[in-house]
């Protein structure tokens, strides 16, 4: 009885395609034990162990060319470094997936909040009080209050940020300019916005031209209710809601209230 198996049998045993086995042979990392008189490639225990070795290294994302080098010259210490690097790569992928999970959860929460808000009567602007912590921003582009952000400005002030609208854009309105900012850590920020009690409203527009009307309505509401607003007025462009929704642009407007104003009911905002 022949104790060796054919390439087809090896394929079924190892759950890999014949094509893949032939590819490993072409790259000279696997060879049959012998070729019989009928030109069948025959494989024994040594080749099964060798193929197992190859498949393990491929699972660790080692290239076929590097596998050849591994089999020719790698020591135990070399394999230890290989496994350490592979572990670091896997951890990096896990971190990336966790970040993606958190982003998706954040988007879903924003969408649910907007669905709840959109079911309310929008004919009269609805404002809400939020307690918001100190925030740090990187100042990206400065424009005039009557200007709109345009493609040329984005290109001229392009950054290393790979996904342009991965973070919500924050427009900080003062009396003489609008600072377009990106949220950042304390260590790299050049713009700090004080924490405190904020008057806020979420809304959608079909054109950026409608934003000036929203700012005017906010100031009118503050005047009528005797709230004293502190610069800057913050306009947050909800990038994901805008991209994953209808043709409307989603925003939240925020303005800090002077601390001397009487206590009002608030909702905490992290």
C-alpha positions in Angstrom: 0.0 0.0 0.0 1.3 3.4 -1.0 1.7 5.6 2.1 1.9 8.8 0.0 -1.0 10.9 -1.3 -1.7 12.8 -4.5 -2.0 16.6 -4.8 -5.8 16.3 -5.0 -5.8 14.3 -1.8 -3.4 16.8 -0.1 -5.8 19.5 -1.2 -8.7 17.9 0.5 -6.7 17.0 3.6 -5.4 20.5 4.1 -8.5 22.4 2.9 -6.6 24.4 0.3 -7.1 24.4 -3.4 -4.9 22.5 -5.8 -4.2 25.8 -7.5 -2.7 27.2 -4.2 -0.5 24.1 -3.7 0.8 24.5 -7.3 1.4 28.1 -6.6 3.6 27.3 -3.6 5.5 24.8 -5.8 6.1 27.5 -8.5 7.5 29.8 -5.8 9.7 26.9 -4.6 8.5 26.8 -1.0 6.9 23.3 -1.4 8.0 20.3 -3.3 6.4 16.8 -3.7 8.2 13.9 -2.1 8.5 12.4 -5.6 6.7 12.2 -9.0 5.6 8.7 -9.9 5.7 6.9 -13.2 2.3 8.4 -14.2 3.6 11.9 -13.5 1.5 12.2 -10.3 3.0 14.4 -7.6 3.1 12.4 -4.4 3.3 13.8 -0.9 4.2 12.3 2.5 4.2 13.4 6.1 7.2 15.8 5.6 5.3 17.7 2.9 2.2 17.8 5.1 4.2 19.4 7.9 5.8 21.8 5.4 2.5 22.8 3.9 1.2 23.4 7.5 4.2 25.6 8.1 3.5 27.6 5.0 -0.2 28.0 5.7 0.6 29.2 9.3 3.0 31.8 8.0 0.5 33.0 5.4 -2.1 33.3 8.2 0.4 35.6 9.9 0.4 37.7 6.7 4.0 36.6 5.7 4.6 36.9 2.0 5.5 33.8 0.0 8.9 35.3 -0.8 9.6 35.8 2.9 8.3 32.3 3.6 11.1 30.9 1.4 13.6 32.9 3.4 12.1 31.6 6.6 12.5 28.0 5.6 16.1 28.5 4.5 17.6 30.5 7.3 15.2 31.6 10.1 16.3 30.8 13.7 14.0 30.6 16.7 14.9 34.2 17.5 13.9 35.2 14.0 10.5 33.5 14.4 10.1 35.2 17.8 10.5 38.6 16.1 8.2 37.6 13.3 5.4 36.6 15.8 6.0 39.8 17.8 5.6 41.9 14.7 2.5 39.9 13.7 1.0 40.5 17.1 1.6 44.2 16.9 -0.1 44.2 13.4 -3.1 42.4 14.8 -3.4 44.8 17.7 -3.3 47.7 15.3 -6.1 46.1 13.3 -8.1 45.6 16.5 -7.6 49.2 17.5 -8.7 50.3 14.1 -11.8 48.2 14.3 -12.6 49.5 17.8 -12.3 53.0 16.5 -14.6 52.1 13.6 -17.1 50.6 16.0 -17.2 53.7 18.2 -17.6 55.9 15.1 -20.6 53.8 13.9 -22.2 53.9 17.4 -21.7 57.6 17.5 -23.4 58.0 14.0 -26.3 55.8 15.0 -26.8 57.8 18.2 -26.7 61.1 16.2 -29.2 59.7 13.7 -31.6 58.5 16.5 -31.4 61.9 18.2 -32.2 63.6 14.9 -35.1 61.3 14.2 -36.6 62.1 17.6 -36.0 65.8 17.0 -37.5 65.8 13.5 -40.7 64.4 14.8 -41.3 67.6 16.8 -43.0 70.7 15.4 -40.2 72.5 13.5 -42.3 75.6 12.6 -41.1 77.3 15.8 -37.3 77.0 16.6 -36.7 74.8 19.6 -33.7 75.6 21.7 -32.2 73.4 24.4 -29.8 74.1 27.3 -26.7 71.9 27.6 -23.8 71.9 30.0 -20.7 71.5 27.8 -17.1 71.0 29.0 -14.1 73.0 27.8 -13.1 72.1 24.2 -9.9 72.4 22.3 -9.6 73.1 18.6 -7.0 73.5 15.8 -7.8 76.6 13.8 -7.8 75.5 10.1 -9.2 78.3 7.9 -10.4 81.8 8.7 -13.2 83.4 6.5 -15.3 86.5 6.7 -18.8 86.1 8.3 -20.5 86.7 5.0 -18.3 84.2 3.2 -19.0 80.5 2.5 -16.3 77.8 2.7 -15.3 76.8 -0.9 -13.2 74.1 -2.6 -10.3 76.4 -3.3 -10.0 77.4 0.4 -10.0 73.7 1.3 -7.3 72.9 -1.2 -5.1 75.9 -0.2 -5.3 75.0 3.5 -5.2 71.2 3.0 -4.0 69.1 5.9 -2.6 65.7 6.5 -6.0 64.5 7.7 -6.8 61.6 5.4 -10.6 61.7 5.7 -11.6 65.4 5.3 -15.0 65.1 7.0 -14.3 62.3 9.4 -14.7 64.8 12.2 -17.5 67.3 12.5 -16.3 70.8 11.4 -16.8 73.6 13.9 -17.4 77.1 12.7 -16.6 79.6 15.4 -18.3 83.0 14.7 -17.0 86.2 16.2 -17.9 89.8 15.3 -15.2 90.0 12.6 -14.4 86.5 11.3 -15.3 82.8 11.2 -12.7 80.3 12.3 -13.2 76.9 10.8 -11.7 74.5 13.3 -11.1 70.8 13.9 -11.5 69.2 17.4 -8.1 68.4 18.8 -6.3 67.5 22.1 -5.1 70.0 24.6 -1.5 69.3 23.5 -1.9 70.4 19.9 -4.8 72.9 20.1 -4.4 76.6 19.4 -8.0 77.5 20.2 -9.8 77.0 23.5 -13.6 77.4 24.0 -14.7 77.8 27.5 -17.1 75.3 29.1 -20.4 76.3 30.6 -24.1 76.5 29.9 -24.9 76.6 26.2 -28.1 77.5 24.3 -28.3 75.0 21.4 -30.4 74.0 18.5 -30.2 71.3 15.9 -31.4 72.1 12.4 -31.1 71.2 8.7 -30.8 73.5 5.7 -30.8 72.9 2.0 -28.2 75.7 1.4 -25.5 77.3 3.5 -27.2 80.6 2.8 -29.9 79.7 5.3 -27.3 79.6 8.1 -27.2 83.4 8.6 -31.0 83.2 9.3 -30.4 80.6 12.0 -27.8 82.8 13.7 -30.1 85.7 13.5 -32.9 83.7 15.1 -30.6 82.6 17.9 -29.7 86.2 18.7 -33.4 87.2 18.6 -34.3 84.3 20.9 -31.6 85.3 23.3 -32.8 88.9 23.3 -36.4 88.0 23.9 -35.5 85.7 26.8 -32.9 88.1 28.3 -30.0 85.6 27.8 -26.6 87.2 27.3 -24.6 85.3 24.7 -20.8 85.1 24.8 -18.7 84.9 21.6 -18.0 82.8 19.8 -21.2 81.4 18.4 -20.4 77.8 17.4 -21.9 76.1 14.4 -21.2 72.4 14.2 -21.5 70.8 10.8 -22.7 67.2 11.4 -20.7 65.7 8.6 -21.9 62.1 8.8 -25.6 63.0 9.2 -25.3 65.2 6.1 -23.5 62.5 4.1 -25.6 59.6 5.1 -29.0 61.3 5.0 -31.0 63.3 2.5 -29.8 66.3 0.4 -30.0 68.5 3.5 -27.1 69.7 5.5 -27.2 69.0 9.3 -26.0 71.5 11.8 -26.0 72.3 15.5 -25.7 75.9 16.7 -24.4 76.6 20.2 -23.8 79.8 22.2 -22.5 80.1 25.7 -24.7 82.0 28.2 -23.3 84.6 30.5 -22.8 82.9 33.9 -24.6 85.7 35.7 -27.9 84.6 34.2 -30.3 82.8 36.6 -30.1 79.0 36.9 -32.0 77.1 34.2 -32.7 73.4 33.7 -29.9 71.8 31.8 -28.9 68.5 30.1 -25.3 67.3 30.5 -23.2 67.0 27.3 -19.9 65.2 27.4 
